[in-house]
Amino acid sequence: LGLDPKILDLYHGTTKSGPDNIVGTWIDPQFKPRRMYFGNGGFYVSQRRAQAAAWAHSIAKGRAGLKCRSACRS
């Protein structure tokens, strides 16, 4: 097909149970356990691991950081 996929590492700060809740059920962008910064629902990611770790620390008492990978077309 002539596609040249690129791999983009994205990080999501979460609780210890967060990864188990995502695996096998995928991500539900409508799920919101609390008021979100940028509207109703959503799934926040960062290209910077340190930023995701800081989010995990601030909202989940410093537990866990989940690394996600996705292929993107250029």
matplotlib code that plots the C-alpha trace (Angstrom):
import matplotlib.pyplot as plt

x = [0.0, 3.0, 2.4, 5.4, 4.1, 5.9, 5.9, 5.0, 5.6, 2.9, 2.7, -0.3, -0.1, -2.4, -3.0, -1.6, -5.0, -5.2, -3.3, -5.3, -8.5, -7.4, -5.9, -8.6, -11.2, -9.4, -9.6, -13.0, -12.7, -16.0, -14.8, -14.1, -13.6, -13.2, -13.6, -11.1, -9.0, -10.1, -13.8, -16.0, -14.1, -11.0, -7.8, -4.7, -1.3, 2.1, 5.2, 7.3, 7.5, 8.4, 5.2, 3.1, 4.9, 4.2, 0.5, 0.5, 2.1, -0.4, -3.6, -2.7, -0.3, 2.8, 1.8, 2.5, 3.0, 1.6, 3.5, 1.4, 2.5, 0.6, 1.5, 0.9, 1.1, 3.3]
y = [0.0, 2.3, 3.3, 4.0, 3.6, 5.5, 4.4, 7.1, 6.4, 7.9, 7.7, 7.8, 8.4, 6.1, 4.1, 0.6, -0.8, 1.4, -0.9, -4.0, -2.1, -1.1, -4.4, -6.5, -3.8, -1.0, 2.7, 4.3, 8.0, 8.7, 7.3, 10.0, 9.2, 12.9, 16.3, 16.5, 19.5, 19.9, 19.0, 15.9, 12.6, 12.0, 10.0, 12.1, 11.1, 12.7, 12.1, 12.8, 10.0, 12.4, 14.4, 11.2, 10.2, 13.7, 13.2, 9.8, 11.3, 14.2, 12.2, 8.7, 9.2, 8.4, 5.0, 3.6, 5.0, 3.2, 3.2, 3.0, 2.6, 3.5, 3.4, 6.6, 7.4, 10.3]
z = [0.0, 0.2, 3.8, 6.0, 9.6, 12.3, 15.9, 18.4, 22.1, 24.3, 28.1, 30.4, 34.2, 36.1, 39.3, 39.9, 38.8, 35.7, 33.3, 34.3, 33.7, 30.2, 29.0, 27.2, 27.4, 25.6, 26.5, 27.1, 26.3, 28.1, 31.4, 33.9, 37.6, 38.4, 36.8, 33.9, 32.9, 29.3, 29.3, 29.9, 29.5, 27.5, 27.8, 28.4, 27.1, 26.8, 24.6, 27.8, 30.3, 33.1, 32.5, 32.7, 35.9, 37.4, 36.5, 38.2, 41.2, 41.5, 40.9, 42.0, 44.9, 42.8, 41.6, 38.1, 34.6, 31.6, 28.3, 25.2, 21.6, 18.5, 14.8, 12.9, 9.2, 8.3]

ax = plt.figure().add_subplot(projection="3d")
ax.plot(x, y, z, "-o")
ax.set_aspect("equal")
plt.show()
